[in-house]
Amino acid sequence: MTEMQSGNWRRVCKTEDIPLLEGRRVVVGGFYVALFNTEEGFYATGDICPHLGGPLSDGEVAVKTVVCPLHARKIDLASGEVLNDELPRVATFRVRVEGEYVLLDTSTLSSRLAGSKKCFAPQEQRDEVA
């Protein structure tokens, strides 16, 4: 996947890189971010489930939710709310599609994810797009 940056918007992948109803992990600014291609369009969240740290990008995607593959916590992709547990919200980020590319708004990336060490990618993966 290719990465280009323009202002606060970073090109993180092509639309064809994420099949419908699937997710993918990308590393942006040193953080794990999950991108999802849903029936409602593309969404982006932090990739770490607030329950026990499961990779949300590997979860089962439906209309605009993802189910964590480890313990079935259901996350609303628009709001980040955990729908079936009393857990903190998952960080969400604005996404837009320009032509064949998915762009991520990085303006709030560090402020939303910096509190969780689990969201940091290992040093060798920083600023790479998976």
N, C-alpha and C positions, 0 to 999 in steps of 0.2 A: 504494500500500500504506500502511496505517496503522501508527503506532508508538505504543505505550503502555508504560510501565515500572512494575513493581511489585516492590520489593526488588531482587534480582539477576536477575529474569526480565523480559525485554523482549519485548513483542508486536511481531513484525517483519513479519508478513503474514498473509493468510488462506490456509487450506489450498488453496483453489481457485486461488490465484495461481501455484502451481507444479504443473503437470501431472505425472502419474505418469511416472517415469523421466526427469525433467528437473531442471535446477538453475537457480538464480537468484542474482545478486549482490545483497547488501544492504550498506549502509554503516551500521555501528553503532559508536558511540563513536569515530568517525574511522578505523575499520578496515574493510577489505574482508572480508566474510564470505560464504561460499557456502552456500546452503541447497539440499538435495536431497530430492526426494520419490521414495522407492524402494519396491520390493515389501516391504521390511522396515520401512518407516516413514520418518520424516523424520530427516535428519542435517545437521550443520553443521560446516564446516571453514574454515580460512583459505582465501581464494580464489586464492592465488598458488602455482603449482606450484614446488617447490624446485629443479627442473631449470633452466629459463630464464624463469620468471615467467609462464607461460601462465595464462589465466583458467580455473580448474577449473570454475566455474559454467557454462561453455560446453561442457564435455566430455560424452562419451557415458556415460550412467549405466546401470548394470546392477544386479543384486540389491542389493549394498551396496558397489559400487565406482564410481569415475569414472575415465575415461581422459582425460588432458590433451589438448586439441585441437591443441596445437603439435607435440609429439614423442612422444605415446602412452605417457607414464608412467602406470602404473595405480596408483591410490590406494585403499586400504581406508578406507571412510568411517567405520567404527567406531574404528579405531586410528590412522588417519593414516599408516600404513606405506606406503611406496612399494614395491609388490610386484615390480617388474621392474627395479630399479636400486638402487644403494648410495647413496641420498640421505637427508637428514634427514627425519624424519616431518613431516607437515603437522599443524598445530594442529587439534584437534577440540574441539567444544563440546557441552554437553548441550542437548537440544531436547525440548520437550514440546508436545502439542497440547491445547488447551482449547477445546472447542466447535469453532468454525470458524477459530480462530486458531492460528498457530505461534508459540511463545515460545522465546526463546534465553536461556540462562543466561549472563549477562555477567560473573559474578564472577571469571573467569580471563582475560577477553578481553585486557586490556592486558598482563598478564604473559606470555601465550603468543605474542602477535603483535608486541610492542614491539621485539624484536630485528631485525625485518626492515623496512627502509624501504619495500620494495615493497608491504607490507601496508597502508600508510597511504593513505587516500583524499585527494585534493586538498582543500584548505581549503574550497572552495565546496561540497563534498559531505559534509562532516563532519556527523554526527548526522542524516543524512537516510536514509530507507529507499528504495532504488531500486525 
